[in-house]
Amino acid sequence: MSLQLAPLADSSVPWPPSVEEFFPPGLVGNWVTKFSIMVWIAVAIIIVFFLVTQRNPKIVPTKAQWLGESIYSFVRNGISKEVIGHEGPRFAPYLTTLFVFICFINIFAVIPGFQISPSSHIAFPAVLALISFGLYWYQGIKKHGFGHYVKTSILLPAPWWVQPILLPIELAQILLIRPVTLAVRLFANLFAGHLILLVFTLGGFVLMGTGNIGLAAVGVISWGMSIVMTLFEAGVALLQAYVFVLLTASYVQTSLADEH
């Protein structure tokens, strides 16, 4: 069965999807892009949300206050205290902010009109990973001292003749591998999710445009799958925010561990 793609010659459907989908054109020169606007919107919503829900706290909370406190308690008790331990609550404000911010920018991937997340552009997860690792390194040095922290981080309890092999591996892990994998994990999941949605959505348009009834029926199925995958992508977006914050807390815990 041959595909009759002639009707698509004048179509505006961008097929096949390319990496250009992840580089929206600048709205104001090259400084303000669609991603920039989404980040600004997310920050504004978060600030307004917590200001409104916590502006006049009561002993018996209102529904709005309960919602804000529930989000904070989830991160404070379920991540900060659970992973970091008794020192965890002092990191709860940062981890909560990080969790809510990533949730918002990730969920843009399934909101009509946006339908892409800043996290699908490596620059945004990279900056978040660098901030988290800045905290990780700072807390370790602050508690143990620079020399002792560096020494115990890269020198493992092993025979001296093995150290030349282990030292570069441990150094690369602390300075490169951990922050890169933290960023890439978030980026890759949102990148792949957006690409899958593009394939099912645009694929439906392409199949419908062939003029073949059988392929048009497959196109309808493709659109149905795009709806299913949209729901799946929403779950992945929230899960990846949780994983990013959980790993950040785990790294902070290792920097504070007494083994250092």
Residue pairs with C-beta under 8 A, 6 or more apart in sequence:
1 212
1 214
1 215
3 210
3 212
3 215
4 210
4 211
4 212
5 206
5 209
5 210
7 209
7 210
7 211
8 15
8 206
8 209
8 210
11 205
11 209
13 202
13 205
13 206
13 209
14 21
14 202
15 202
15 203
15 205
15 206
16 199
16 202
17 195
17 198
17 199
17 202
21 116
21 194
21 195
21 198
22 116
22 120
22 121
22 191
22 194
23 121
24 33
24 34
24 35
24 116
25 33
26 32
26 33
27 33
27 34
27 37
34 114
34 116
35 118
35 121
35 124
38 105
38 108
38 114
38 117
38 118
39 105
39 118
39 124
42 101
42 104
42 105
42 108
43 101
45 104
46 97
46 100
46 101
46 104
49 68
50 68
52 64
53 64
53 65
53 67
53 68
53 69
54 65
54 68
54 69
57 65
58 65
61 69
71 96
71 99
71 100
72 92
72 96
75 92
75 95
75 96
75 99
75 245
76 88
76 89
76 92
76 95
76 96
79 88
79 95
79 99
79 245
79 246
79 249
80 88
80 89
80 91
80 92
80 95
80 249
81 88
81 89
82 88
83 246
83 249
83 250
83 253
84 91
84 249
84 252
84 253
84 256
85 253
87 256
88 249
91 135
91 249
91 252
94 135
95 245
95 248
95 249
98 128
98 132
98 244
98 245
98 248
99 241
99 242
99 244
99 245
102 119
102 128
102 186
102 240
102 241
102 244
102 245
103 237
103 238
103 241
105 117
105 118
105 119
105 124
106 117
106 119
106 190
106 237
106 238
106 240
106 241
107 117
107 234
107 237
107 238
108 114
108 115
108 116
108 117
108 118
109 115
109 116
109 117
109 119
109 120
109 190
109 193
109 194
109 197
109 233
109 234
109 237
110 230
110 231
110 233
110 234
110 237
115 194
115 197
116 194
117 190
117 194
117 237
118 124
119 125
119 186
119 187
119 190
119 240
120 187
120 190
120 191
120 193
120 194
121 187
122 183
122 184
122 187
124 187
125 182
125 183
125 184
125 186
125 187
125 244
126 183
126 187
128 183
128 186
128 244
129 179
129 180
129 182
129 183
129 186
130 179
132 179
132 182
132 248
132 251
133 178
133 179
133 182
133 251
135 248
135 252
136 248
136 251
136 252
136 254
136 255
137 255
139 252
139 255
139 256
140 149
140 153
140 255
140 256
140 260
141 149
143 149
143 255
143 256
143 260
144 152
144 260
148 260
149 255
149 260
152 259
152 260
153 170
153 174
153 260
154 167
154 170
154 171
154 174
155 163
155 166
155 167
155 170
156 163
156 166
156 170
158 166
178 251
182 244
182 247
182 248
182 251
185 240
185 243
185 244
185 247
186 240
186 243
186 244
189 236
189 240
190 236
190 237
190 240
193 229
193 232
193 233
193 236
193 237
194 233
196 229
196 233
197 226
197 229
197 230
197 233
200 222
200 223
200 225
200 226
200 229
201 222
201 223
201 226
203 219
203 222
204 219
204 220
204 222
204 223
204 226
205 219
206 219
207 215
207 216
207 218
207 219
207 222
208 215
208 216
208 219
208 220
210 216
